[in-house]
Amino acid sequence: MGFYMHPENLLILKDDMVAFIEGHGMRRLPGLITEDIPSVEWEDNVNPDSWKDFVEMATAASAPFLTMSEIVLEKDDLELLVEQLRDQNFPEEDAPEVEEALSLVNYVGKTGYVQLGFAHQGIMFIHETSTAWYERYQQLLEKMEEFSDIVFEAGDGEDANESL
């Protein structure tokens, strides 16, 4: 994930990106490039303006457009995460993960992640920028997914034995 100097909201950065991309005569396609698509991630965690170099690289590659995706923290998503974390930690409802998820309420409605991408010779090249709070939100989501995978795997094994 990229580094950015505005740690709480990437909305202004996104607006700057839109203006810069349009200034290069490129179009934007709203879309998220997922992990299952062959891709190369731009690596420059030192320069907060590396996304400009990325857009210029897309121009040099004669890309007809850039994909652009943003993620805004929604209240419903955060409430669902808190509820799942509470269920996972029951009866200890004040577990550190729950408290941490509750503290993310300050970021509801804020943009935490922006992804740019372009295709070249069958591969997607991507540039990601995220806030520290969004990265922590993602870690909590992944922790929930790992927990539910363990629960479901254990449950599947029991079901298989019962059917024998």
C-alpha positions as YAML, in Angstrom:
chain: A
units: angstrom
residues:
- id: 1
  name: MET
  ca: [0.00, 0.00, 0.00]
- id: 2
  name: GLY
  ca: [1.17, 3.46, -0.79]
- id: 3
  name: PHE
  ca: [2.11, 6.26, 1.55]
- id: 4
  name: TYR
  ca: [0.22, 9.53, 1.68]
- id: 5
  name: MET
  ca: [0.66, 12.63, 3.81]
- id: 6
  name: HIS
  ca: [-3.07, 13.15, 4.58]
- id: 7
  name: PRO
  ca: [-3.63, 10.22, 6.91]
- id: 8
  name: GLU
  ca: [-7.40, 10.42, 7.36]
- id: 9
  name: ASN
  ca: [-9.12, 11.15, 4.05]
- id: 10
  name: LEU
  ca: [-7.97, 10.66, 0.46]
- id: 11
  name: LEU
  ca: [-10.82, 12.65, -1.11]
- id: 12
  name: ILE
  ca: [-8.62, 15.65, -2.03]
- id: 13
  name: LEU
  ca: [-5.97, 13.31, -3.44]
- id: 14
  name: LYS
  ca: [-8.63, 11.58, -5.55]
- id: 15
  name: ASP
  ca: [-9.76, 14.94, -6.95]
- id: 16
  name: ASP
  ca: [-6.11, 15.80, -7.76]
- id: 17
  name: MET
  ca: [-5.76, 12.44, -9.52]
- id: 18
  name: VAL
  ca: [-8.88, 13.04, -11.62]
- id: 19
  name: ALA
  ca: [-7.61, 16.47, -12.72]
- id: 20
  name: PHE
  ca: [-4.12, 15.12, -13.49]
- id: 21
  name: ILE
  ca: [-5.44, 12.14, -15.48]
- id: 22
  name: GLU
  ca: [-7.80, 14.38, -17.48]
- id: 23
  name: GLY
  ca: [-4.93, 16.84, -18.00]
- id: 24
  name: HIS
  ca: [-3.05, 14.00, -19.71]
- id: 25
  name: GLY
  ca: [-6.01, 13.52, -22.06]
- id: 26
  name: MET
  ca: [-6.89, 10.13, -20.59]
- id: 27
  name: ARG
  ca: [-10.28, 8.76, -19.68]
- id: 28
  name: ARG
  ca: [-11.17, 7.03, -16.41]
- id: 29
  name: LEU
  ca: [-13.01, 3.74, -16.19]
- id: 30
  name: PRO
  ca: [-14.60, 3.11, -12.78]
- id: 31
  name: GLY
  ca: [-13.41, -0.31, -11.73]
- id: 32
  name: LEU
  ca: [-11.42, -2.21, -9.12]
- id: 33
  name: ILE
  ca: [-8.64, -4.56, -10.16]
- id: 34
  name: THR
  ca: [-8.90, -7.55, -7.84]
- id: 35
  name: GLU
  ca: [-6.14, -9.87, -6.65]
- id: 36
  name: ASP
  ca: [-7.23, -12.68, -8.99]
- id: 37
  name: ILE
  ca: [-6.25, -10.63, -12.08]
- id: 38
  name: PRO
  ca: [-2.58, -10.82, -13.16]
- id: 39
  name: SER
  ca: [-1.13, -7.53, -12.02]
- id: 40
  name: VAL
  ca: [2.02, -5.66, -11.10]
- id: 41
  name: GLU
  ca: [1.85, -3.24, -8.19]
- id: 42
  name: TRP
  ca: [3.72, 0.08, -8.38]
- id: 43
  name: GLU
  ca: [6.24, 0.23, -5.55]
- id: 44
  name: ASP
  ca: [7.31, 3.62, -4.30]
- id: 45
  name: ASN
  ca: [6.49, 4.13, -0.64]
- id: 46
  name: VAL
  ca: [8.78, 7.16, -0.31]
- id: 47
  name: ASN
  ca: [7.32, 9.60, -2.82]
- id: 48
  name: PRO
  ca: [3.75, 10.71, -1.97]
- id: 49
  name: ASP
  ca: [3.34, 11.93, -5.58]
- id: 50
  name: SER
  ca: [4.39, 8.61, -7.16]
- id: 51
  name: TRP
  ca: [0.87, 8.29, -8.55]
- id: 52
  name: LYS
  ca: [1.78, 11.11, -10.98]
- id: 53
  name: ASP
  ca: [4.71, 9.01, -12.24]
- id: 54
  name: PHE
  ca: [2.27, 6.11, -12.57]
- id: 55
  name: VAL
  ca: [-0.13, 8.18, -14.71]
- id: 56
  name: GLU
  ca: [2.81, 9.31, -16.86]
- id: 57
  name: MET
  ca: [3.85, 5.65, -17.24]
- id: 58
  name: ALA
  ca: [0.32, 4.82, -18.44]
- id: 59
  name: THR
  ca: [0.59, 7.66, -20.96]
- id: 60
  name: ALA
  ca: [4.00, 6.37, -22.14]
- id: 61
  name: ALA
  ca: [2.46, 2.89, -22.55]
- id: 62
  name: SER
  ca: [-0.27, 4.46, -24.74]
- id: 63
  name: ALA
  ca: [-2.97, 3.19, -22.39]
- id: 64
  name: PRO
  ca: [-6.34, 4.46, -23.69]
- id: 65
  name: PHE
  ca: [-7.72, 4.79, -20.16]
- id: 66
  name: LEU
  ca: [-6.98, 4.28, -16.46]
- id: 67
  name: THR
  ca: [-9.18, 2.35, -14.08]
- id: 68
  name: MET
  ca: [-9.98, 4.19, -10.88]
- id: 69
  name: SER
  ca: [-11.56, 2.87, -7.72]
- id: 70
  name: GLU
  ca: [-12.03, 4.32, -4.28]
- id: 71
  name: ILE
  ca: [-13.31, 2.85, -1.04]
- id: 72
  name: VAL
  ca: [-15.23, 4.97, 1.45]
- id: 73
  name: LEU
  ca: [-15.85, 3.53, 4.92]
- id: 74
  name: GLU
  ca: [-19.60, 2.93, 5.20]
- id: 75
  name: LYS
  ca: [-21.39, 2.90, 8.56]
- id: 76
  name: ASP
  ca: [-23.16, -0.40, 7.77]
- id: 77
  name: ASP
  ca: [-19.87, -2.15, 6.92]
- id: 78
  name: LEU
  ca: [-18.28, -0.97, 10.15]
- id: 79
  name: GLU
  ca: [-21.31, -2.02, 12.22]
- id: 80
  name: LEU
  ca: [-21.21, -5.49, 10.63]
- id: 81
  name: LEU
  ca: [-17.49, -5.83, 11.43]
- id: 82
  name: VAL
  ca: [-18.05, -4.78, 15.07]
- id: 83
  name: GLU
  ca: [-20.94, -7.25, 15.40]
- id: 84
  name: GLN
  ca: [-18.85, -10.10, 13.94]
- id: 85
  name: LEU
  ca: [-15.90, -9.27, 16.18]
- id: 86
  name: ARG
  ca: [-18.18, -9.26, 19.22]
- id: 87
  name: ASP
  ca: [-19.58, -12.67, 18.23]
- id: 88
  name: GLN
  ca: [-16.07, -14.01, 17.70]
- id: 89
  name: ASN
  ca: [-14.87, -12.74, 21.09]
- id: 90
  name: PHE
  ca: [-18.02, -13.61, 23.06]
- id: 91
  name: PRO
  ca: [-18.36, -13.38, 26.06]
- id: 92
  name: GLU
  ca: [-15.48, -10.87, 26.14]
- id: 93
  name: GLU
  ca: [-17.27, -8.06, 24.29]
- id: 94
  name: ASP
  ca: [-14.59, -5.49, 25.16]
- id: 95
  name: ALA
  ca: [-11.82, -7.38, 23.33]
- id: 96
  name: PRO
  ca: [-9.05, -5.15, 21.90]
- id: 97
  name: GLU
  ca: [-10.19, -5.88, 18.32]
- id: 98
  name: VAL
  ca: [-13.74, -4.74, 19.16]
- id: 99
  name: GLU
  ca: [-12.46, -1.51, 20.74]
- id: 100
  name: GLU
  ca: [-10.22, -0.91, 17.73]
- id: 101
  name: ALA
  ca: [-13.10, -1.44, 15.29]
- id: 102
  name: LEU
  ca: [-15.31, 0.91, 17.34]
- id: 103
  name: SER
  ca: [-12.61, 3.61, 17.13]
- id: 104
  name: LEU
  ca: [-12.88, 3.51, 13.33]
- id: 105
  name: VAL
  ca: [-16.28, 5.26, 13.59]
- id: 106
  name: ASN
  ca: [-14.36, 8.54, 13.28]
- id: 107
  name: TYR
  ca: [-13.58, 7.62, 9.66]
- id: 108
  name: VAL
  ca: [-17.10, 6.75, 8.47]
- id: 109
  name: GLY
  ca: [-17.76, 8.62, 5.23]
- id: 110
  name: LYS
  ca: [-14.05, 9.17, 4.55]
- id: 111
  name: THR
  ca: [-12.10, 7.81, 1.58]
- id: 112
  name: GLY
  ca: [-9.48, 5.36, 2.82]
- id: 113
  name: TYR
  ca: [-8.28, 3.73, -0.40]
- id: 114
  name: VAL
  ca: [-7.73, 4.76, -4.02]
- id: 115
  name: GLN
  ca: [-6.53, 2.42, -6.76]
- id: 116
  name: LEU
  ca: [-5.38, 3.41, -10.25]
- id: 117
  name: GLY
  ca: [-4.72, 0.86, -12.96]
- id: 118
  name: PHE
  ca: [-4.00, 0.38, -16.64]
- id: 119
  name: ALA
  ca: [-3.64, -2.61, -18.92]
- id: 120
  name: HIS
  ca: [-0.50, -3.23, -20.95]
- id: 121
  name: GLN
  ca: [0.24, -6.44, -22.89]
- id: 122
  name: GLY
  ca: [-2.30, -8.48, -20.95]
- id: 123
  name: ILE
  ca: [-1.20, -7.41, -17.47]
- id: 124
  name: MET
  ca: [-2.81, -4.84, -15.20]
- id: 125
  name: PHE
  ca: [-0.45, -2.34, -13.63]
- id: 126
  name: ILE
  ca: [-1.82, -0.86, -10.41]
- id: 127
  name: HIS
  ca: [-1.04, 1.95, -8.00]
- id: 128
  name: GLU
  ca: [-2.66, 1.87, -4.57]
- id: 129
  name: THR
  ca: [-2.84, 4.59, -1.94]
- id: 130
  name: SER
  ca: [-4.38, 3.98, 1.46]
- id: 131
  name: THR
  ca: [-4.66, 5.55, 4.89]
- id: 132
  name: ALA
  ca: [-3.33, 3.91, 8.06]
- id: 133
  name: TRP
  ca: [-6.89, 3.50, 9.41]
- id: 134
  name: TYR
  ca: [-8.03, 1.77, 6.21]
- id: 135
  name: GLU
  ca: [-5.12, -0.68, 6.38]
- id: 136
  name: ARG
  ca: [-6.09, -1.51, 9.99]
- id: 137
  name: TYR
  ca: [-9.74, -1.94, 8.93]
- id: 138
  name: GLN
  ca: [-8.57, -4.41, 6.24]
- id: 139
  name: GLN
  ca: [-6.50, -6.33, 8.82]
- id: 140
  name: LEU
  ca: [-9.55, -6.65, 11.08]
- id: 141
  name: LEU
  ca: [-11.64, -7.89, 8.12]
- id: 142
  name: GLU
  ca: [-8.97, -10.46, 7.22]
- id: 143
  name: LYS
  ca: [-8.84, -11.63, 10.84]
- id: 144
  name: MET
  ca: [-12.62, -12.17, 10.72]
- id: 145
  name: GLU
  ca: [-12.33, -14.11, 7.45]
- id: 146
  name: GLU
  ca: [-9.58, -16.34, 8.88]
- id: 147
  name: PHE
  ca: [-11.72, -17.03, 11.95]
- id: 148
  name: SER
  ca: [-14.81, -17.87, 9.88]
- id: 149
  name: ASP
  ca: [-12.72, -20.17, 7.62]
- id: 150
  name: ILE
  ca: [-11.55, -22.08, 10.69]
- id: 151
  name: VAL
  ca: [-15.11, -22.34, 12.02]
- id: 152
  name: PHE
  ca: [-16.49, -23.52, 8.68]
- id: 153
  name: GLU
  ca: [-13.66, -26.01, 8.12]
- id: 154
  name: ALA
  ca: [-14.23, -27.50, 11.55]
- id: 155
  name: GLY
  ca: [-17.97, -27.60, 10.87]
- id: 156
  name: ASP
  ca: [-17.49, -29.27, 7.47]
- id: 157
  name: GLY
  ca: [-15.45, -32.04, 9.03]
- id: 158
  name: GLU
  ca: [-18.15, -32.79, 11.60]
- id: 159
  name: ASP
  ca: [-20.87, -32.85, 8.93]
- id: 160
  name: ALA
  ca: [-18.86, -35.29, 6.84]
- id: 161
  name: ASN
  ca: [-18.50, -37.68, 9.78]
- id: 162
  name: GLU
  ca: [-22.20, -37.49, 10.63]
- id: 163
  name: SER
  ca: [-23.25, -38.50, 7.12]
- id: 164
  name: LEU
  ca: [-21.21, -41.72, 7.24]
...
